[in-house]
Every structure is written in structure tokens, then in C-alpha cells.
Amino acid sequence: MKANRPKLLEVVLSPVDNQRLANLCGALDENLRQIEAAYDVAIARRGERFSVRGHPNQSAQAATALQHFYAEAAEHLSIDAIQLGLVELGQLAERGQANQPGLLTRKPELHGRTPRQVQYLRQIQEHDITFGIGPAGTGKTYLAVASAVDAFERDQVSRIVLTRPAVEAGERLGFLPGDLAQKVDPYLRPLYDALYDLMGFDKVAKLFERQAIEIAPLAYMRGRTLNHAFIILDEAQNTTPEQMKMFLTRIGIGARAVVTGDVTQIDLGRGMKSGLIEASRILREVRGIAFTEFLAEDVVRHPLVARIVNAYEKHEKKRDGGTA
């Protein structure tokens, strides 16, 4: 029991470089606050000497993080760099850097930052249909769009088709201004954002004009066959079993599909089954279909997000256990 009590760990960073120390700490020690939040420790500093207080394991990890970021601190370290670095440090022992799938986008540094993200990218490249299931912030949609851009740039597909159900709008859809495309546009906005980030606004606009990229609500997919296309169904937890079957049977010759969703955020009406949950049960053993199940440790947003996800998962398990 004593081993789990909070302990004070002293870290001395060398060689001493005041500019590196300033870059490491960030404005108003904001970078140190990020490390504290990630490892649930308290950090005090005097010059190049840092005191880390917390449970021994977390303190040791925080000390490693301080030394890692100090080595990287020759230039300014943004909060984004710290947060992404913390994710990578947490997965460093498991991740196989040598086998990272390459992605041809305008962000050459883009890669999987956790073992499951690397597995997800590899499965997308090796399978015709891939399911990415897990909590928000794990990169399911962004990495799927990056894979679509990669396949398009390598001429493996001739079109990118992105779709998601507009369930969130529900019956209120008819009261929104504009035609149907304008009504559902806000619900498709995250897909636009990912494309603009990975290809650039001008290029995406030209590809839209050529109809090489299409973003549409799931209802538009009915009755179509999509050949030589990379198709992404986002927010798939909000499909019904019938809609999921309809989508999966749209896939044509030379096409690839990625289905993403979070089964803890279902917006369907009471009593309605999720097509994503049903598909994951029915198709799990079907050859040519791959599944990646993301966990809280795969979250690549603010370090607190992973802990929030964990807290909700524990609460739901207790609630389910109490009602069993």
C-alpha cells in the first residue's frame, strides 16, 4: 500500500538552457499544466529543477515527459504539440514506428499516434470494408478521410463519397431554412473541415465542381451503386439496421468503405436499434471486413478528454450492473 502513496520526485534538466526551459514551460506555465493534467500530478519548478508529486508510476511518467519535451524545446512548443506528444509518449512502448502506413496528404507528418490508430490505418489499406468504433476524439473520422485522400491521390479510386445520417435534426429538419442540401449541411460540416485540412480549400472546391468529391446525407445513397469510390459513413451509430444494410450494399467494383461511429452517443428514437451495433455483431466474422475498437487511451484531444471518457464508461458499467 505504501508504494501507491504520493511521492516527491526530483528532476534536474541539463544542460541548462533558459530558452529551452521557457519553451518547455510555455506561457504562464501552460505546458506544465498540460503535463500535470495528463498524469494527475503536481509540478513545481525552480530554475532547471522540477519537483513532481503524485503516485510513483504517474510521477515517473511525468518526469520522462519533462525530459522528452525539454529535448524538443529548442523552438516554441505549442499546446497542440504538448498534447499530441503526451498521447504518443503514453503509447511509445507499444507502437511499431517501422510499420507505419504512409499517407499521401498535404500533411506529410500525419500518422497513427496510438497502436490502434496504426492498426486502423493498416486495416483500411488492406480491407474493402473497415469499421472504426470508439469514443469521440480517437481520430476515427479524420484518419478515414485521410485514407480516402491518400487513395484518391494515388489514383486507387476516382471519387470520394462522404455521408452521414442527419438523425440529429430529427423532425426539426423541415423547419430549417433552405433546400434539403442546405438543411443538412451543418450536420456534414465536420467532413468538410477534414477535407479542407487535408487537401486545401481550393483543391477541394475544384474537385467538388468535377464531382470527384461528394458529401451527402445517407438518404441520398439509396438506389445507387458506387464503383471505384472511397466511401465513408460517419456517425454510423445513428443508422437503423435497414439503413446500414442499404449502405453496405451500395459498394461497387473497385470501391472501399469505412464506417465510423460511437455506440455511446446514439441519437435514435427510444426503442430503435442501432445499425452499427447490429452490423458489428453480424459481420464480425465475415472475410474482407475489419473492425477496430478504439478505447479512451486512443483519444488525441485534451488529456482530460480521455479521463472524462473513462469516468463515463465506469458510470455506465455501474449503472448497467445495478439494473442487471
PyMOL commands that set and color helices and strands:
alter all, ss='L'
color gray80, all
select helices_A, chain A and resi 2-4+18-25+27-39+56-71+79-91+97-99+115-126+140-153+167-175+180-199+201-209+218-221+236-238+241-248+275-282+296-298+303-323
alter helices_A, ss='H'
color red, helices_A
select strands_A, chain A and resi 7-12+42-46+49-54+129-133+159-164+213-217+229-233+256-261+289-293
alter strands_A, ss='S'
color yellow, strands_A
deselect
rebuild
show_as cartoon
